[in-house]
Amino acid sequence: MPKSAQFFPAPEEAETEQGVDLRLFVCPYCGMMQLDGAPVPYYREVIRATRVSPEMRAFRVQQFRDWIARYHLEGKRIIEIGCGGGEFLSMMEEAGADVQGIEYSETLVRQAAAEGLRVHQQFLEEGAEEIPGAPYDAFYILSFLEHNPDPCAYLRRIARNLTDDAVGIVEVPDVDMVLREHLYSEFIQDHLLYFTEDTLRRTLEHCGFEVLACSSIWHGYVLSAEVRKRRAPDVSGFLAQQDRVTKSVDAFLSEMEGRGLRTAVWGAGHAALADLSLLGMVGRIDVVLDSADFKQNKLTPATHIPIVAPSVLREGKIGAVLVMAGSYSSEIVRLLEEQYPHVVRAVLEHDGVRRA
């Protein structure tokens, strides 16, 4: 095969210039197809051999307009990763975006600047680089990721330069079509990676993005994914829920104390142990009951409440039992009804104490 897409020998080089063997591998675990050779020397640069055709320009401008409208990007700040001489930057501007780009080639940066486009000379390679003007509300990277020898690291570097709810477009050659049509000539050393829809989705999801849509475009040659930066789960509700449950437990224990009843907890599972620590129950619970003999005659961790066998209820000293046994709670309540009907029964559920 040719050694690269952008190497053209001069006539006097014909005697010494020769092709190369390409070795294509498929990961047996994730399914990624990839070449094992070194990246071409110019892999950091975006080289587009010709200006964009009128058909491509019309297609891109409409694609960008639809994308901006779909994700409400009017007035938002967008960055193109690997923008070359700014061909697609001008189209994104035409579509109504506030857009900038990064490009490694100094020559292409100057070319873009000469056309009034905002381009920074940069390639995200070290891991902690900040793109000038970051964080951005959206990004796009078009037919560039497949050149990168470490795509996951590159995508994560992009993600670090985005706002928490940023969206993006990631496009690569569509290898599903290449496989379907047996297009052996589509392999070239410039493209180290060959993404199917499945492996593109998996890569993006592995690198901090949710895939919102993915489809084949441009006559089947391009795989286009729309993504959103993965949001961290909202954990603010934990404290509010803990506060609600604490108040419910306090009300129950206060009632039992007012009636002069000693209270036990039934259950020494992990959730019960956590609740004993977190809900203000230390000093208000006499013992913890549990049927597992290896827990009996030990102490609860952190709170140091004695763990004993449920048979202690036969002594009649415990007047109330708060069941904290998760999926086993209903079974324990039935046992209490049958064997210890004299005790007050209650269950700690997700949202507080319920009398049983």
C-alpha positions in Angstrom: 0.0 0.0 0.0 1.1 3.7 -0.3 3.0 4.8 2.8 0.6 7.7 3.4 -2.1 9.7 1.7 -0.1 12.8 1.4 3.3 11.5 0.1 3.8 11.9 -3.6 7.4 11.0 -4.8 9.1 13.0 -7.4 10.2 11.2 -10.6 13.8 11.0 -9.5 12.6 9.1 -6.3 10.9 6.4 -8.3 13.8 3.9 -8.1 14.0 4.0 -4.3 10.4 4.7 -3.3 8.2 1.7 -2.5 5.0 0.9 -0.8 4.5 -0.6 2.7 2.6 -3.5 4.1 -0.3 -2.6 6.3 -1.3 -5.0 9.1 -4.8 -4.6 10.3 -5.8 -5.9 13.8 -9.1 -6.3 15.6 -9.3 -6.2 19.3 -11.1 -9.5 20.5 -12.6 -7.7 23.5 -13.9 -4.3 22.3 -13.9 -4.9 18.5 -11.8 -1.9 17.5 -10.0 -2.3 14.2 -6.6 -0.6 14.0 -3.3 -0.6 12.1 -0.1 -1.4 14.1 2.2 1.0 12.3 3.4 4.3 13.5 1.3 7.4 12.8 2.3 9.4 9.8 4.7 12.3 10.6 1.9 14.9 10.1 -0.8 13.2 12.1 -1.2 16.3 14.3 -2.2 18.4 11.4 -5.4 18.5 9.5 -4.6 18.3 5.8 -7.5 18.7 3.3 -6.1 18.4 -0.2 -8.8 20.5 -1.9 -11.2 23.2 -0.9 -14.6 22.0 0.1 -17.0 21.3 -2.8 -20.2 23.3 -3.2 -22.3 20.2 -2.3 -20.3 19.6 0.8 -20.5 23.3 1.8 -24.3 23.3 1.5 -24.5 20.0 3.4 -22.3 21.2 6.3 -23.9 24.6 6.7 -27.3 22.9 7.0 -26.0 20.3 9.3 -24.4 22.9 11.5 -27.6 25.1 11.5 -29.7 22.1 12.6 -27.2 21.2 15.3 -27.1 24.7 16.7 -30.9 24.8 16.8 -31.3 21.4 18.3 -29.1 22.1 21.2 -29.8 25.8 21.6 -26.2 26.9 20.8 -27.1 30.3 19.6 -24.7 32.7 21.2 -22.8 29.8 22.8 -19.0 29.3 22.4 -17.9 26.5 20.1 -14.5 25.1 19.4 -13.4 23.0 16.4 -10.7 20.5 17.3 -8.3 20.2 14.4 -9.6 22.9 12.1 -7.0 22.9 9.3 -7.1 26.1 7.3 -10.6 26.9 8.7 -12.7 25.4 6.0 -15.4 24.2 8.4 -15.0 27.2 10.8 -16.3 29.5 8.1 -19.3 27.3 7.6 -20.0 27.1 11.3 -19.9 30.9 11.4 -22.2 31.0 8.4 -24.6 28.8 10.4 -24.6 31.4 13.1 -22.1 30.1 15.7 -19.5 31.9 17.8 -16.7 29.5 16.9 -12.9 29.2 17.3 -10.5 26.4 16.4 -7.2 24.8 17.3 -4.8 23.5 14.7 -1.2 22.2 15.0 0.2 23.5 11.7 1.6 27.0 11.9 1.1 27.5 8.2 -2.6 26.6 8.4 -3.1 28.8 11.5 -1.7 31.7 9.5 -3.9 30.8 6.6 -7.0 30.8 8.7 -6.1 34.0 10.4 -5.6 35.7 7.0 -9.3 34.9 6.4 -10.4 36.5 9.6 -10.9 33.2 11.5 -10.0 32.7 15.2 -7.5 29.8 15.4 -5.0 28.9 18.1 -1.9 26.8 17.3 -2.3 23.8 19.5 -2.5 20.0 19.7 -3.8 18.4 22.9 -0.9 16.1 23.7 0.4 16.6 27.2 -2.7 15.8 29.1 -3.4 19.1 31.0 -3.5 21.6 28.2 -6.1 24.3 28.4 -7.5 25.6 25.1 -7.4 29.4 25.1 -10.9 30.6 26.0 -12.0 27.3 27.7 -14.3 26.1 28.9 -16.4 25.8 25.7 -20.2 25.1 25.4 -19.7 22.8 22.4 -17.1 21.2 20.2 -16.7 19.3 16.9 -14.0 17.1 15.5 -14.4 16.0 11.9 -12.4 13.2 10.3 -9.4 13.7 12.6 -9.8 11.3 15.5 -8.9 8.3 13.4 -5.4 9.7 12.9 -4.6 9.8 16.6 -2.6 7.0 18.2 -4.2 7.6 21.6 -7.9 8.5 20.9 -9.2 8.0 24.4 -6.6 10.3 25.9 -7.3 12.9 23.2 -11.1 12.8 23.8 -10.6 13.1 27.6 -8.3 16.2 27.0 -11.1 17.7 24.9 -13.7 17.0 27.7 -11.6 18.8 30.2 -11.9 22.0 28.1 -15.7 21.9 28.0 -18.5 23.1 30.3 -20.4 20.5 32.3 -23.3 20.2 29.9 -21.4 20.7 26.6 -22.4 18.9 23.4 -20.4 18.0 20.4 -20.1 16.3 17.0 -17.5 13.6 16.5 -17.1 12.3 12.9 -14.9 9.5 11.5 -14.9 7.4 8.4 -17.8 4.9 8.4 -16.2 1.5 8.6 -19.5 -0.3 8.7 -19.9 0.8 5.0 -16.3 -0.2 4.3 -16.9 -3.7 5.7 -20.3 -4.0 4.0 -19.0 -3.0 0.5 -15.6 -4.7 1.0 -13.7 -1.5 0.2 -10.2 -2.7 0.7 -8.7 0.5 -0.8 -10.0 2.6 2.1 -7.2 1.5 4.4 -4.3 3.9 4.7 -1.5 4.4 7.2 -2.9 7.9 7.9 -5.9 6.3 9.5 -4.7 4.2 12.4 -8.2 3.5 13.7 -11.3 2.2 11.9 -14.5 2.8 13.7 -17.8 1.0 13.3 -20.9 2.6 14.9 -20.5 0.1 17.8 -16.8 0.9 18.5 -17.3 4.6 18.1 -20.1 4.6 20.6 -18.1 2.5 23.0 -15.0 4.7 22.7 -17.0 7.9 23.2 -18.8 6.5 26.2 -15.6 5.2 27.7 -14.1 8.7 27.4 -16.7 10.8 29.2 -19.5 11.3 26.7 -23.1 10.2 26.2 -23.9 9.4 22.6 -27.2 11.2 21.8 -27.4 10.1 18.2 -25.2 8.3 15.7 -25.8 7.9 12.0 -24.1 7.4 8.6 -23.9 10.6 6.5 -22.4 11.9 3.3 -23.2 9.0 1.0 -22.3 6.5 3.6 -18.7 7.5 4.0 -18.9 9.4 7.3 -20.1 8.2 10.7 -21.4 11.2 12.7 -22.1 11.0 16.4 -23.8 13.8 18.5 -22.6 13.6 22.0 -23.0 15.3 25.4 -20.4 15.5 28.1 -21.4 12.9 30.7 -22.9 14.6 33.7 -21.8 13.6 37.2 -24.7 12.1 39.2 -26.6 14.6 41.3 -25.9 13.6 44.9 -27.4 16.7 46.6 -30.5 14.6 47.4 -28.5 12.4 49.8 -28.2 15.0 52.5 -31.9 16.1 52.2 -33.0 12.4 52.4 -30.7 11.8 55.4 -32.2 14.8 57.1 -35.8 13.6 56.5 -35.0 10.1 57.7 -33.2 11.4 60.8 -36.2 13.4 61.8 -38.5 10.4 61.3 -36.3 8.1 63.4 -36.0 10.8 66.1 -39.7 11.1 66.3 -40.1 7.3 66.7 -37.4 7.0 69.3 -38.7 10.0 71.2 -42.2 8.4 71.3 -40.7 5.1 72.6 -38.6 7.0 75.2 -41.7 8.9 76.3 -43.5 5.6 76.9 -40.6 4.2 78.8 -39.9 1.5 76.3 -36.4 0.3 75.5 -35.8 0.0 71.8 -33.7 -2.5 69.7 -32.8 -2.4 66.1 -33.2 -5.7 64.1 -30.6 -5.9 61.4 -26.8 -5.7 61.2 -26.5 -5.4 57.4 -24.4 -2.7 55.8 -27.2 -0.3 55.4 -28.4 -0.7 59.0 -24.8 -0.2 60.2 -24.6 3.0 58.2 -27.9 4.3 59.5 -26.9 3.6 63.1 -23.9 5.9 62.5 -25.7 8.6 60.5 -29.1 9.0 62.0 -28.4 10.0 65.6 -29.3 6.7 67.1 -26.2 6.2 69.4 -27.2 6.1 73.0 -30.9 5.5 72.2 -30.7 1.9 71.0 -30.1 -0.8 73.6 -29.0 -3.6 71.3 -29.0 -4.7 67.7 -30.6 -8.0 66.9 -29.4 -10.3 64.1 -29.9 -13.9 63.3 -26.4 -14.4 61.9 -24.5 -16.1 64.7 -21.1 -14.9 63.5 -22.3 -11.3 64.2 -23.6 -12.1 67.7 -21.7 -11.1 70.8 -19.8 -8.5 68.7 -20.2 -4.7 68.4 -21.5 -2.6 65.6 -18.6 -0.9 63.8 -18.2 2.8 64.6 -21.2 2.9 67.0 -20.2 0.0 69.3 -23.7 -1.2 70.1 -23.9 -4.9 71.2 -25.2 -7.4 68.7 -27.3 -10.2 70.2 -29.5 -13.0 69.1 -33.2 -12.1 68.5 -34.1 -14.6 71.3 -33.3 -11.9 73.8 -36.8 -10.6 73.2 -38.1 -13.5 75.2 -36.8 -11.8 78.3 -39.4 -9.0 77.9 -37.0 -6.2 78.5 -37.2 -4.8 75.0 -40.5 -3.0 74.3 -39.9 -1.8 70.7 -38.1 -3.1 67.7 -37.1 -0.9 64.7 -36.6 -3.3 61.8 -33.7 -2.2 59.5 -33.2 -5.3 57.3 -33.9 -4.1 53.7 -35.6 -6.8 51.7 -35.9 -9.0 54.7 -37.8 -6.5 56.8 -41.3 -7.8 55.9 -40.3 -11.3 56.9 -39.0 -10.1 60.2 -42.1 -8.1 60.9 -44.2 -11.3 60.4 -41.9 -13.2 62.8 -42.3 -10.4 65.4 -46.1 -10.5 65.1 -46.1 -14.3 65.6 -43.5 -14.8 68.3 -43.2 -11.4 70.0 -46.6 -9.7 69.8 -45.9 -7.6 72.9 -43.3 -5.4 71.2 -44.0 -2.3 69.3 -43.0 -2.9 65.7 -41.7 -0.4 63.1 -39.7 -0.6 59.9 -37.1 1.9 58.6 -37.9 2.4 54.9 -36.2 4.6 52.3 -38.1 7.7 53.4 -38.5 7.2 57.1 -40.1 5.0 59.8 -43.3 3.2 59.2 -45.2 1.5 62.0 -45.8 -2.2 61.3 
